[in-house]
Every structure is written in structure tokens, then in C-alpha cells.
Amino acid sequence: MVTSCQKDDICIDPVTPKLVIRFYDNANPTDYKSATDLSIWAEGLDPLTEYQGQTSDSIALQLDPNADFTTYHIVTDTTEDVITINYTRDEVFVSRSCGFKYNFGSINLTDVSNNWIINTEITNLTVEDETEHIKIFH
């Protein structure tokens, strides 16, 4: 009788990365400035529970891998802004146990409603990891 062992197929590689947005003080553009009482949702979907009523100086948002854009509603205190994030999609094979993930490129913003958001800046055009990608000044 012959027995053999096979390496376990456990997925430890990263999954599709999220887009990271940092909030900055418009008066002092190098200083972080938390957004208070955040509520965030993608258009047509339920609110993201991890950001309901939270105060944070950064958020990590999932981009839709089935479309070339995602529209988010970002509410702070009682003022709402809507931003549309446009991108290209690149499906990447990770491993047999993990399957595929998506990276995103050519990030740009359109239709920023500028109610509480004063300005935006894209700091990284590709979403391949969860580092800062967009600055929002308020």
C-alpha cells in the first residue's frame, strides 16, 4: 500500500483589493481630517454597515468588477455627496485555491457633487493593493 500527502489548498493570497479614500483638511492639505457620522452606499445597494454613523479619516470601498464604474453616496453629518469612480478591470489568476481576483486601473472621478467635498485628488491610478488611492478635501 502506498500513501502520499498532498499540500492543502488554503487561500492565503489577497483577494480583490478595495479602493482606499483618505479625508484631508482643505485648509491644511497635509493634515488628515475625519469625516463625522459617515453613511456610505453604492448606488442601488444597501448601505455599508461598517460605515454607518462612524467617524473616520479613511474608507475602503469595493469597486464593482462587473462594470466600468461604481457610484457611491457619501453622507457626513447631514450633507450628501455623490461620486462616480471610473476604471478599467483586469482579471488576475491568483491560484487554484483562491481562483481569480480583479485589479483596477485608470482610476478617475466624475460627477462629484461637491456639497461637503471641496476638492479631490487621485494619488494612485491603479488599485492593486489597499494603499491610498484618492484624497478627498473637506
Rosetta constraint file for C-alpha pairs under 8 A:
AtomPair CA 9 CA 96 HARMONIC 7.59 0.50
AtomPair CA 9 CA 97 HARMONIC 5.29 0.50
AtomPair CA 10 CA 97 HARMONIC 6.00 0.50
AtomPair CA 10 CA 98 HARMONIC 7.71 0.50
AtomPair CA 11 CA 95 HARMONIC 7.85 0.50
AtomPair CA 11 CA 97 HARMONIC 5.36 0.50
AtomPair CA 11 CA 98 HARMONIC 5.00 0.50
AtomPair CA 12 CA 98 HARMONIC 7.83 0.50
AtomPair CA 13 CA 94 HARMONIC 7.21 0.50
AtomPair CA 13 CA 98 HARMONIC 7.13 0.50
AtomPair CA 15 CA 98 HARMONIC 7.82 0.50
AtomPair CA 15 CA 101 HARMONIC 5.76 0.50
AtomPair CA 16 CA 101 HARMONIC 4.81 0.50
AtomPair CA 16 CA 102 HARMONIC 5.18 0.50
AtomPair CA 16 CA 103 HARMONIC 6.58 0.50
AtomPair CA 16 CA 128 HARMONIC 7.94 0.50
AtomPair CA 17 CA 62 HARMONIC 7.44 0.50
AtomPair CA 17 CA 102 HARMONIC 7.56 0.50
AtomPair CA 17 CA 103 HARMONIC 7.02 0.50
AtomPair CA 17 CA 127 HARMONIC 6.59 0.50
AtomPair CA 17 CA 128 HARMONIC 6.10 0.50
AtomPair CA 17 CA 129 HARMONIC 5.34 0.50
AtomPair CA 17 CA 130 HARMONIC 5.81 0.50
AtomPair CA 18 CA 60 HARMONIC 5.53 0.50
AtomPair CA 18 CA 61 HARMONIC 5.20 0.50
AtomPair CA 18 CA 62 HARMONIC 4.76 0.50
AtomPair CA 18 CA 63 HARMONIC 6.78 0.50
AtomPair CA 18 CA 127 HARMONIC 7.14 0.50
AtomPair CA 18 CA 129 HARMONIC 7.33 0.50
AtomPair CA 18 CA 130 HARMONIC 5.89 0.50
AtomPair CA 19 CA 60 HARMONIC 5.38 0.50
AtomPair CA 19 CA 61 HARMONIC 5.07 0.50
AtomPair CA 19 CA 62 HARMONIC 6.22 0.50
AtomPair CA 19 CA 63 HARMONIC 6.98 0.50
AtomPair CA 19 CA 127 HARMONIC 6.21 0.50
AtomPair CA 19 CA 130 HARMONIC 6.52 0.50
AtomPair CA 19 CA 131 HARMONIC 7.89 0.50
AtomPair CA 19 CA 132 HARMONIC 7.57 0.50
AtomPair CA 19 CA 133 HARMONIC 6.32 0.50
AtomPair CA 20 CA 58 HARMONIC 6.97 0.50
AtomPair CA 20 CA 59 HARMONIC 5.74 0.50
AtomPair CA 20 CA 60 HARMONIC 4.40 0.50
AtomPair CA 20 CA 61 HARMONIC 6.41 0.50
AtomPair CA 20 CA 130 HARMONIC 6.15 0.50
AtomPair CA 20 CA 131 HARMONIC 6.17 0.50
AtomPair CA 20 CA 132 HARMONIC 4.96 0.50
AtomPair CA 20 CA 133 HARMONIC 5.39 0.50
AtomPair CA 20 CA 134 HARMONIC 6.60 0.50
AtomPair CA 21 CA 58 HARMONIC 5.49 0.50
AtomPair CA 21 CA 59 HARMONIC 5.32 0.50
AtomPair CA 21 CA 60 HARMONIC 6.34 0.50
AtomPair CA 21 CA 61 HARMONIC 7.90 0.50
AtomPair CA 21 CA 132 HARMONIC 6.04 0.50
AtomPair CA 21 CA 133 HARMONIC 6.03 0.50
AtomPair CA 21 CA 134 HARMONIC 4.79 0.50
AtomPair CA 21 CA 135 HARMONIC 5.79 0.50
AtomPair CA 21 CA 136 HARMONIC 7.00 0.50
AtomPair CA 22 CA 32 HARMONIC 7.45 0.50
AtomPair CA 22 CA 57 HARMONIC 5.79 0.50
AtomPair CA 22 CA 58 HARMONIC 4.24 0.50
AtomPair CA 22 CA 59 HARMONIC 6.60 0.50
AtomPair CA 22 CA 132 HARMONIC 6.64 0.50
AtomPair CA 22 CA 134 HARMONIC 6.44 0.50
AtomPair CA 22 CA 135 HARMONIC 5.07 0.50
AtomPair CA 22 CA 136 HARMONIC 6.22 0.50
AtomPair CA 23 CA 32 HARMONIC 5.84 0.50
AtomPair CA 23 CA 33 HARMONIC 5.54 0.50
AtomPair CA 23 CA 34 HARMONIC 6.17 0.50
AtomPair CA 23 CA 35 HARMONIC 6.93 0.50
AtomPair CA 23 CA 57 HARMONIC 5.04 0.50
AtomPair CA 23 CA 58 HARMONIC 5.85 0.50
AtomPair CA 23 CA 135 HARMONIC 5.94 0.50
AtomPair CA 23 CA 136 HARMONIC 4.89 0.50
AtomPair CA 23 CA 137 HARMONIC 5.94 0.50
AtomPair CA 23 CA 138 HARMONIC 7.25 0.50
AtomPair CA 24 CA 28 HARMONIC 7.73 0.50
AtomPair CA 24 CA 29 HARMONIC 5.99 0.50
AtomPair CA 24 CA 30 HARMONIC 6.92 0.50
AtomPair CA 24 CA 31 HARMONIC 5.72 0.50
AtomPair CA 24 CA 32 HARMONIC 4.29 0.50
AtomPair CA 24 CA 33 HARMONIC 4.69 0.50
AtomPair CA 24 CA 34 HARMONIC 7.46 0.50
AtomPair CA 24 CA 57 HARMONIC 7.51 0.50
AtomPair CA 24 CA 135 HARMONIC 6.75 0.50
AtomPair CA 24 CA 136 HARMONIC 5.97 0.50
AtomPair CA 24 CA 137 HARMONIC 4.72 0.50
AtomPair CA 24 CA 138 HARMONIC 6.42 0.50
AtomPair CA 25 CA 29 HARMONIC 5.38 0.50
AtomPair CA 25 CA 30 HARMONIC 7.35 0.50
AtomPair CA 25 CA 31 HARMONIC 5.69 0.50
AtomPair CA 25 CA 32 HARMONIC 5.87 0.50
AtomPair CA 25 CA 33 HARMONIC 4.95 0.50
AtomPair CA 25 CA 137 HARMONIC 5.63 0.50
AtomPair CA 25 CA 138 HARMONIC 5.69 0.50
AtomPair CA 26 CA 118 HARMONIC 7.22 0.50
AtomPair CA 26 CA 119 HARMONIC 7.79 0.50
AtomPair CA 26 CA 137 HARMONIC 4.86 0.50
AtomPair CA 26 CA 138 HARMONIC 5.22 0.50
AtomPair CA 29 CA 137 HARMONIC 7.29 0.50
AtomPair CA 32 CA 57 HARMONIC 6.27 0.50
AtomPair CA 33 CA 57 HARMONIC 5.74 0.50
AtomPair CA 33 CA 138 HARMONIC 7.78 0.50
AtomPair CA 34 CA 55 HARMONIC 6.20 0.50
AtomPair CA 34 CA 56 HARMONIC 4.84 0.50
AtomPair CA 34 CA 57 HARMONIC 3.95 0.50
AtomPair CA 34 CA 58 HARMONIC 7.51 0.50
AtomPair CA 35 CA 55 HARMONIC 5.57 0.50
AtomPair CA 35 CA 56 HARMONIC 5.57 0.50
AtomPair CA 35 CA 57 HARMONIC 6.07 0.50
AtomPair CA 35 CA 76 HARMONIC 6.20 0.50
AtomPair CA 36 CA 53 HARMONIC 7.57 0.50
AtomPair CA 36 CA 54 HARMONIC 6.45 0.50
AtomPair CA 36 CA 55 HARMONIC 4.28 0.50
AtomPair CA 36 CA 56 HARMONIC 6.73 0.50
AtomPair CA 36 CA 76 HARMONIC 5.65 0.50
AtomPair CA 36 CA 77 HARMONIC 6.03 0.50
AtomPair CA 37 CA 52 HARMONIC 7.26 0.50
AtomPair CA 37 CA 53 HARMONIC 4.25 0.50
AtomPair CA 37 CA 54 HARMONIC 5.01 0.50
AtomPair CA 37 CA 55 HARMONIC 5.45 0.50
AtomPair CA 37 CA 75 HARMONIC 7.76 0.50
AtomPair CA 37 CA 76 HARMONIC 5.34 0.50
AtomPair CA 37 CA 77 HARMONIC 5.08 0.50
AtomPair CA 38 CA 51 HARMONIC 5.91 0.50
AtomPair CA 38 CA 52 HARMONIC 5.84 0.50
AtomPair CA 38 CA 53 HARMONIC 5.04 0.50
AtomPair CA 38 CA 54 HARMONIC 5.15 0.50
AtomPair CA 38 CA 55 HARMONIC 6.13 0.50
AtomPair CA 38 CA 56 HARMONIC 7.75 0.50
AtomPair CA 38 CA 74 HARMONIC 7.03 0.50
AtomPair CA 38 CA 75 HARMONIC 5.55 0.50
AtomPair CA 38 CA 76 HARMONIC 4.64 0.50
AtomPair CA 38 CA 77 HARMONIC 6.78 0.50
AtomPair CA 39 CA 47 HARMONIC 7.00 0.50
AtomPair CA 39 CA 48 HARMONIC 7.44 0.50
AtomPair CA 39 CA 51 HARMONIC 5.62 0.50
AtomPair CA 39 CA 52 HARMONIC 4.67 0.50
AtomPair CA 39 CA 53 HARMONIC 5.99 0.50
AtomPair CA 39 CA 54 HARMONIC 7.46 0.50
AtomPair CA 39 CA 73 HARMONIC 7.97 0.50
AtomPair CA 39 CA 74 HARMONIC 5.98 0.50
AtomPair CA 39 CA 75 HARMONIC 5.03 0.50
AtomPair CA 39 CA 76 HARMONIC 6.56 0.50
AtomPair CA 40 CA 47 HARMONIC 5.66 0.50
AtomPair CA 40 CA 48 HARMONIC 5.79 0.50
AtomPair CA 40 CA 51 HARMONIC 6.30 0.50
AtomPair CA 40 CA 52 HARMONIC 7.01 0.50
AtomPair CA 40 CA 72 HARMONIC 6.89 0.50
AtomPair CA 40 CA 73 HARMONIC 5.57 0.50
AtomPair CA 40 CA 74 HARMONIC 4.68 0.50
AtomPair CA 40 CA 75 HARMONIC 6.25 0.50
AtomPair CA 41 CA 45 HARMONIC 6.44 0.50
AtomPair CA 41 CA 46 HARMONIC 6.12 0.50
AtomPair CA 41 CA 47 HARMONIC 4.21 0.50
AtomPair CA 41 CA 48 HARMONIC 5.54 0.50
AtomPair CA 41 CA 72 HARMONIC 5.64 0.50
AtomPair CA 41 CA 73 HARMONIC 5.40 0.50
AtomPair CA 41 CA 74 HARMONIC 6.94 0.50
AtomPair CA 42 CA 46 HARMONIC 7.29 0.50
AtomPair CA 42 CA 47 HARMONIC 7.18 0.50
AtomPair CA 42 CA 70 HARMONIC 6.97 0.50
AtomPair CA 42 CA 71 HARMONIC 5.68 0.50
AtomPair CA 42 CA 72 HARMONIC 4.35 0.50
AtomPair CA 42 CA 73 HARMONIC 6.23 0.50
AtomPair CA 43 CA 70 HARMONIC 7.66 0.50
AtomPair CA 43 CA 71 HARMONIC 5.54 0.50
AtomPair CA 43 CA 72 HARMONIC 5.82 0.50
AtomPair CA 43 CA 73 HARMONIC 6.86 0.50
AtomPair CA 47 CA 52 HARMONIC 7.43 0.50
AtomPair CA 48 CA 52 HARMONIC 6.72 0.50
AtomPair CA 50 CA 54 HARMONIC 7.81 0.50
AtomPair CA 60 CA 130 HARMONIC 7.79 0.50
AtomPair CA 63 CA 69 HARMONIC 7.54 0.50
AtomPair CA 63 CA 70 HARMONIC 6.04 0.50
AtomPair CA 64 CA 68 HARMONIC 7.59 0.50
AtomPair CA 64 CA 69 HARMONIC 6.98 0.50
AtomPair CA 64 CA 70 HARMONIC 6.02 0.50
AtomPair CA 65 CA 89 HARMONIC 6.71 0.50
AtomPair CA 65 CA 102 HARMONIC 6.71 0.50
AtomPair CA 68 CA 86 HARMONIC 5.85 0.50
AtomPair CA 68 CA 87 HARMONIC 5.44 0.50
AtomPair CA 68 CA 88 HARMONIC 5.92 0.50
AtomPair CA 68 CA 89 HARMONIC 7.11 0.50
AtomPair CA 69 CA 84 HARMONIC 6.65 0.50
AtomPair CA 69 CA 85 HARMONIC 5.37 0.50
AtomPair CA 69 CA 86 HARMONIC 4.23 0.50
AtomPair CA 69 CA 87 HARMONIC 5.97 0.50
AtomPair CA 70 CA 84 HARMONIC 5.72 0.50
AtomPair CA 70 CA 85 HARMONIC 5.34 0.50
AtomPair CA 70 CA 86 HARMONIC 6.72 0.50
AtomPair CA 71 CA 82 HARMONIC 6.99 0.50
AtomPair CA 71 CA 83 HARMONIC 5.69 0.50
AtomPair CA 71 CA 84 HARMONIC 4.19 0.50
AtomPair CA 71 CA 85 HARMONIC 6.21 0.50
AtomPair CA 72 CA 82 HARMONIC 5.74 0.50
AtomPair CA 72 CA 83 HARMONIC 5.47 0.50
AtomPair CA 72 CA 84 HARMONIC 6.35 0.50
AtomPair CA 73 CA 80 HARMONIC 6.74 0.50
AtomPair CA 73 CA 81 HARMONIC 5.89 0.50
AtomPair CA 73 CA 82 HARMONIC 4.53 0.50
AtomPair CA 73 CA 83 HARMONIC 6.62 0.50
AtomPair CA 74 CA 80 HARMONIC 5.71 0.50
AtomPair CA 74 CA 81 HARMONIC 5.35 0.50
AtomPair CA 74 CA 82 HARMONIC 6.19 0.50
AtomPair CA 74 CA 83 HARMONIC 7.85 0.50
AtomPair CA 75 CA 79 HARMONIC 5.57 0.50
AtomPair CA 75 CA 80 HARMONIC 4.20 0.50
AtomPair CA 75 CA 81 HARMONIC 6.27 0.50
AtomPair CA 76 CA 80 HARMONIC 6.51 0.50
AtomPair CA 76 CA 116 HARMONIC 7.85 0.50
AtomPair CA 79 CA 115 HARMONIC 6.74 0.50
AtomPair CA 79 CA 116 HARMONIC 6.40 0.50
AtomPair CA 80 CA 115 HARMONIC 6.65 0.50
AtomPair CA 80 CA 116 HARMONIC 7.16 0.50
AtomPair CA 81 CA 112 HARMONIC 6.90 0.50
AtomPair CA 81 CA 113 HARMONIC 5.32 0.50
AtomPair CA 81 CA 114 HARMONIC 6.21 0.50
AtomPair CA 81 CA 115 HARMONIC 5.74 0.50
AtomPair CA 81 CA 116 HARMONIC 6.69 0.50
AtomPair CA 81 CA 117 HARMONIC 6.94 0.50
AtomPair CA 82 CA 111 HARMONIC 7.15 0.50
AtomPair CA 82 CA 112 HARMONIC 5.72 0.50
AtomPair CA 82 CA 113 HARMONIC 5.50 0.50
AtomPair CA 83 CA 109 HARMONIC 6.85 0.50
AtomPair CA 83 CA 110 HARMONIC 6.57 0.50
AtomPair CA 83 CA 111 HARMONIC 5.68 0.50
AtomPair CA 83 CA 112 HARMONIC 4.49 0.50
AtomPair CA 83 CA 113 HARMONIC 6.74 0.50
AtomPair CA 84 CA 109 HARMONIC 5.70 0.50
AtomPair CA 84 CA 110 HARMONIC 5.24 0.50
AtomPair CA 84 CA 111 HARMONIC 5.79 0.50
AtomPair CA 84 CA 112 HARMONIC 6.77 0.50
AtomPair CA 85 CA 107 HARMONIC 6.86 0.50
AtomPair CA 85 CA 108 HARMONIC 5.87 0.50
AtomPair CA 85 CA 109 HARMONIC 4.76 0.50
AtomPair CA 85 CA 110 HARMONIC 6.51 0.50
AtomPair CA 86 CA 106 HARMONIC 7.64 0.50
AtomPair CA 86 CA 107 HARMONIC 5.74 0.50
AtomPair CA 86 CA 108 HARMONIC 5.31 0.50
AtomPair CA 86 CA 109 HARMONIC 6.10 0.50
AtomPair CA 86 CA 110 HARMONIC 7.35 0.50
AtomPair CA 87 CA 104 HARMONIC 6.09 0.50
AtomPair CA 87 CA 105 HARMONIC 5.52 0.50
AtomPair CA 87 CA 106 HARMONIC 5.23 0.50
AtomPair CA 87 CA 107 HARMONIC 4.71 0.50
AtomPair CA 87 CA 108 HARMONIC 6.64 0.50
AtomPair CA 88 CA 104 HARMONIC 5.50 0.50
AtomPair CA 88 CA 105 HARMONIC 5.03 0.50
AtomPair CA 88 CA 106 HARMONIC 6.01 0.50
AtomPair CA 88 CA 107 HARMONIC 7.48 0.50
AtomPair CA 89 CA 102 HARMONIC 6.49 0.50
AtomPair CA 89 CA 103 HARMONIC 6.09 0.50
AtomPair CA 89 CA 104 HARMONIC 4.77 0.50
AtomPair CA 89 CA 105 HARMONIC 6.51 0.50
AtomPair CA 90 CA 102 HARMONIC 5.47 0.50
AtomPair CA 90 CA 103 HARMONIC 5.15 0.50
AtomPair CA 90 CA 104 HARMONIC 6.03 0.50
AtomPair CA 90 CA 105 HARMONIC 7.71 0.50
AtomPair CA 91 CA 100 HARMONIC 6.53 0.50
AtomPair CA 91 CA 101 HARMONIC 5.82 0.50
AtomPair CA 91 CA 102 HARMONIC 4.54 0.50
AtomPair CA 91 CA 103 HARMONIC 6.49 0.50
AtomPair CA 92 CA 100 HARMONIC 5.44 0.50
AtomPair CA 92 CA 101 HARMONIC 5.35 0.50
AtomPair CA 92 CA 102 HARMONIC 5.87 0.50
AtomPair CA 92 CA 103 HARMONIC 7.18 0.50
AtomPair CA 93 CA 99 HARMONIC 5.99 0.50
AtomPair CA 93 CA 100 HARMONIC 4.39 0.50
AtomPair CA 93 CA 101 HARMONIC 6.51 0.50
AtomPair CA 94 CA 98 HARMONIC 5.98 0.50
AtomPair CA 94 CA 99 HARMONIC 5.67 0.50
AtomPair CA 94 CA 100 HARMONIC 5.40 0.50
AtomPair CA 94 CA 101 HARMONIC 6.69 0.50
AtomPair CA 95 CA 99 HARMONIC 5.38 0.50
AtomPair CA 95 CA 100 HARMONIC 7.34 0.50
AtomPair CA 103 CA 126 HARMONIC 7.48 0.50
AtomPair CA 103 CA 127 HARMONIC 5.72 0.50
AtomPair CA 103 CA 128 HARMONIC 5.16 0.50
AtomPair CA 104 CA 126 HARMONIC 5.61 0.50
AtomPair CA 104 CA 127 HARMONIC 4.96 0.50
AtomPair CA 104 CA 128 HARMONIC 6.76 0.50
AtomPair CA 105 CA 125 HARMONIC 5.87 0.50
AtomPair CA 105 CA 126 HARMONIC 4.24 0.50
AtomPair CA 105 CA 127 HARMONIC 6.26 0.50
AtomPair CA 106 CA 125 HARMONIC 5.24 0.50
AtomPair CA 106 CA 126 HARMONIC 6.25 0.50
AtomPair CA 107 CA 122 HARMONIC 7.66 0.50
AtomPair CA 107 CA 124 HARMONIC 7.77 0.50
AtomPair CA 107 CA 125 HARMONIC 4.84 0.50
AtomPair CA 107 CA 126 HARMONIC 6.33 0.50
AtomPair CA 108 CA 122 HARMONIC 7.16 0.50
AtomPair CA 108 CA 125 HARMONIC 7.51 0.50
AtomPair CA 113 CA 117 HARMONIC 7.73 0.50
AtomPair CA 114 CA 118 HARMONIC 5.73 0.50
AtomPair CA 114 CA 119 HARMONIC 7.47 0.50
AtomPair CA 116 CA 138 HARMONIC 6.09 0.50
AtomPair CA 117 CA 136 HARMONIC 6.58 0.50
AtomPair CA 117 CA 137 HARMONIC 6.06 0.50
AtomPair CA 117 CA 138 HARMONIC 4.94 0.50
AtomPair CA 118 CA 136 HARMONIC 7.63 0.50
AtomPair CA 118 CA 137 HARMONIC 5.61 0.50
AtomPair CA 118 CA 138 HARMONIC 5.15 0.50
AtomPair CA 119 CA 136 HARMONIC 6.07 0.50
AtomPair CA 119 CA 137 HARMONIC 5.10 0.50
AtomPair CA 119 CA 138 HARMONIC 7.06 0.50
AtomPair CA 120 CA 134 HARMONIC 7.06 0.50
AtomPair CA 120 CA 135 HARMONIC 5.54 0.50
AtomPair CA 120 CA 136 HARMONIC 4.63 0.50
AtomPair CA 120 CA 137 HARMONIC 6.02 0.50
AtomPair CA 121 CA 134 HARMONIC 5.72 0.50
AtomPair CA 121 CA 135 HARMONIC 5.02 0.50
AtomPair CA 121 CA 136 HARMONIC 6.66 0.50
AtomPair CA 122 CA 133 HARMONIC 5.96 0.50
AtomPair CA 122 CA 134 HARMONIC 4.45 0.50
AtomPair CA 122 CA 135 HARMONIC 6.27 0.50
AtomPair CA 123 CA 132 HARMONIC 6.93 0.50
AtomPair CA 123 CA 133 HARMONIC 5.08 0.50
AtomPair CA 123 CA 134 HARMONIC 5.49 0.50
AtomPair CA 123 CA 135 HARMONIC 6.99 0.50
AtomPair CA 124 CA 132 HARMONIC 7.01 0.50
AtomPair CA 124 CA 133 HARMONIC 4.56 0.50
AtomPair CA 124 CA 134 HARMONIC 6.99 0.50
AtomPair CA 125 CA 133 HARMONIC 6.92 0.50
AtomPair CA 126 CA 133 HARMONIC 7.62 0.50
AtomPair CA 127 CA 133 HARMONIC 7.24 0.50
